[in-house]
Amino acid sequence: MAAAQTLVVIPVYNHAQAIAALVDRIGAHGVAVLLVDDGSNAPCAEVLDQLTAEYDSVSLLRLSPNQGKGAAVMAGMREAGRRGYSHVLQIDADGQHNSDDIPGFLADSAEHPDAVISGCPVYDQSVPKGRLYGRYLTHVWVWINTLSLQIRDSMCGFRVYPLAATLALLNRAQIGRRMDFDVEILVRLHWQGVPIRNRPTRVIYPEDGVSHFQLWRDNARISKMHARLFFGMLLRMPQLLWRKLDAR
């Protein structure tokens, strides 16, 4: 039941080397896949065309020019809503995530349909230490901006969203369109009272993996987002504190 109601959305930007293997692995789980081509170059675009021709369960949405990971995911969510899906499973195109965990994410979503099922990474030795330490700083800011420890990892791009609540949020708030998207949307969904359920999942950093994270630019963008969310938290502090007291 969950698989029939959940569309897998994969934002793709020049991941020609990794995307075919990922789609092949996902195909074993019997779920429909939407590839969102975020202005990829010609070699990657050709691979995406081949995948949609090869797999009946795979469709393609093209954006031009490149708009950012967040914009690609949001476009995929809106397309899923138009097609009548109730949930979107987001997974990154670079091969970091363990797609064998998809059935577990779908099972959790079926049991808790109103919740976000958020991947909580379990790393091996391939993780760059600088990225790991930077994540911890973001975790602290997220805990401050939600007045909660409910979100254990806000940067993992492997998660299931309940579409009704998520699309309602997208229609009334401007969410970061690039690497700030994953963090900001979880914080704002938490503010709206959407439950966040954390699910451990193995994450690797392939030696030949393609990362579009731009150290200085994206860290500056994320820092601005944390500051913006902090002031948003201050406005919502009475509501958030009351929610914590009411839950006791």
C-alpha positions, 0 to 999 in steps of 0.5 A, a space after each residue: 500500500 505504501 509503495 503505491 502511494 509514495 513516489 521516489 523523487 531524485 534530484 539529479 545534477 550531472 550525476 551520470 556516473 551514479 544515477 543508473 546504478 541507483 535507479 537499478 537498485 531502486 527498481 528492485 523495490 517496486 516503487 515509481 521513480 521521478 528523476 528531476 533533471 536540474 539543468 544537467 549537462 548533455 551526457 547526464 541528460 542522455 543517461 536520464 533519457 535512456 533510463 526513462 526509456 528502459 524502465 516503465 516505473 521511471 519518469 523524468 521532469 526537466 528544469 532549466 537552467 539549474 535551480 538548486 537541489 532544493 528547487 528540484 526536490 520541491 518541483 518533484 513534490 509538486 509533480 507528485 501532488 499533481 499525480 495524486 501521491 500521498 508521500 514523497 521519498 527523497 533520495 540523493 543521486 550520488 549513491 551515498 544512501 543505502 537504497 536497500 533501506 527503502 522498504 523500511 522507510 516505507 513501512 515506517 511511513 505506512 505506520 506513521 503516515 502524518 510524520 516525516 521519516 528522516 534518515 539518521 546517517 550511520 557513517 563508515 570511515 569514508 566520511 570527510 571529517 570536515 563535513 562531519 564536524 560541520 554537520 554537528 554545528 548545524 545539529 546544534 543550531 537546529 536544536 536551538 531553532 526548534 527548542 527540541 532534540 527531536 530532529 537528530 540529523 537535518 542534513 540527510 537527503 534520504 527521507 519520506 515526506 507526508 505530501 499534504 502538510 509539506 505542500 501546504 508549507 511550500 505554498 505559504 513559506 519560501 524555503 531555501 532552494 539549494 543546499 539549505 533546503 534539507 535543513 530548513 524544511 525539517 525545521 519549518 515542518 517541526 514548527 507546524 507540528 509535523 512529527 519527525 521520526 528518525 530512522 538510522 541508515 548507512 551512508 557512504 562517500 564513494 571515492 568517485 562520488 560527485 558532490 556539488 556542495 560548495 564549501 564557502 558559498 553553501 556554508 554562508 548560505 546555511 549560516 544565513 538560514 540558521 540566523 533567519 530561523 533563529 528569529 523565526 523561533 523567537 517569534 514562535 517560542 511561546 507556542 513551541 514551549 507550550 507544545 513541550 509542556 503539553 506533551 508532558 
